[in-house]
Amino acid sequence: MTERRLLACALAAVLALAPQATGVAGGQDPTPAPAQHEPRAEAGAASKAYDALVLRPFGAVQTAVGAAVFVIFYPAALATGMSEDLTEICVSEPADQTFQKPLGEP
């Protein structure tokens, strides 16, 4: 039973972090450009509401799950020299999307 719970938690973490890892797997730089967060046009009320009511709570959960995954895999990442990448993928990107991005921006 314990193995099934561990497997379920690992699967949930992978699924929660999959959208964050696509930039790294695709050969793209995982750090967003500073201009990416500059508002292009005023976001509408509907996009702000969707962002505040759906995306931000999901982002908070994704940040918490990413932090847990970070704690578990940090020793291995440190040993292989991948600690900065792990920090970026598991903690920084979800936290930036949740807490730094202007409300309603894509």
N, C-alpha and C positions, 0 to 999 in steps of 0.2 A: 504494500500500500504506500509506503514511504517513497519508493522508487517512482510510482505513478504520479505522486504529488510533485516530486522534483522534476519529472519530465513535463508535467503540465505547466509548472511555473517557468521552466526554460522555454517551452514553446510559446507561452504568452509573452515572455520578454522578447523573443525573436520576432514575433508578429507585431508587437508594439513598436519595435525599433526598426523594422524593415524599411519604412519610408525614409528614415534618416540615413540609412546605409547606402541608398541607391546612388547618391552623389559620389561616394568613395568608390563603390564598385564600378561605376561607369567611367572612372578615370578623371573625374572632375575634382576640382579643389573643394574640400568640404567646408572651407570657411567662406561665408557669404561676403560679397563685396560691400563696402560701406554704402554705396549708392543704392543697393537693393532695398534698404529700409527707408529711403527718402520717399515721401508721398508724391505720387504722380498726379493724382487728382483726388478730390475729396471723395471719400468712400460714402456710399449710400447708407441709409439707416438700416436697410435689410441686411447688408453685408456686415455692418457693425454688430447688429443683434445676433446674427448667426455666429460671428466670431466670439462674442462675449458669452453666449449661452451654450455653444456646442464645442467650438474648437479650443477655446482656452481651458475649460475643464478637462478635455481630453489631453491637451498638452501638459497639464499639471500631472495627470496620471502617468503620462509617458515620461515625464521628467523623473517622477518617483521610481518608476520601474527601471529607467535607465541608470539611476543612482544605485539601485540595488544590484543591477548587473555589473556596474562599474566596480562596486566593492568586491563582488565575487571574483571577477576576472582580472583585477588590477595586478595581483602578484605575477600572473603569467604574462601580462602585457609589459610589466616592468622588466621581466627577465628577457623578453624578446625585443625590447626597445620600441614597443608600440603604445606606450602609456599616453603619449600626447594624442594619438589617433583615437584611442579608447575614450579619453576624456572628452574630446570633441564630439564624437558620435553619440556617446551615452548620456552626457550631461550638458555640454555647452549648447549644442544645436537645439535640443528640445527646450531648454531653459530660455534661450534667446527667442525662439518662436513663441513661447508662452508669455514671457514677461517683458521683453524688450521691443517686439514688433508693434508698430502703431495699430490700434484697433481698426479692423476692417480692411487692412492691407493684405494682399495675397501672399 
